[in-house]
Structure formats: structure tokens, C-alpha cells
Amino acid sequence: MTLFGTTLDPMQVFGLVSLLMMLALLAMRLKGERSYLRRFRAWEAERKARRDAELAAERGEDPTTGPKRGPWG
């Protein structure tokens, strides 16, 4: 087999194919990690919202009209 004018023996072809497969596996793993992180952040935000609502209900406050937070108040 020739690649860019260089003749490759079977071991070099095997090395190239395995390197490309490892790159594909790494890309799939990275995609899975990013989706896990996105799901975890969404779950954490929902949990915090539920907890804030429970605390506001215990204090007898309306959770939607609580103290303003953030730069836009």
C-alpha cells in the first residue's frame, strides 16, 4: 500500500488504522462526557430551584418575588 508516495508495510498500516480508531473512540468519549456534564448541570439547577422554593415556602414568602439576584436585578 502506498500513502503519499511512501510504501507502507502491514505493521505500519495496522498502526495507522489503530491510531485512527483510537482517535474515533476518544471523540466519542469526549462527546459522552460533555453530554453528562450538561445533564448534571441541568439536574443541579433544577435541584437548587426546588430547594429555594421549599425554603421560601417555609418562610411564607412567594418564591417568584424573592430578593433579586444577579447583575440585572
Phi, psi and omega in degrees: 000138177245140179224117182057038178081004180251132178280129181252133176276171184303324180293323178291322177295315178300317179297318179294316180295317180293324176297317179293323177293320178295323177296319178295318178296320178297319178296319179294321179294320178296320178297318179296319179296319180293323178290324176297316180297320178296317179294320180294317179296321178294317179297317181295321178294318178295319180296319179294320178296317177297318180295318178297321179294320178295317179295321178293323179292324178294324180277351180081023179261159173274120185296337181278342181245030179289184179298140182285140179231153176097170185291338181256014171065000000 
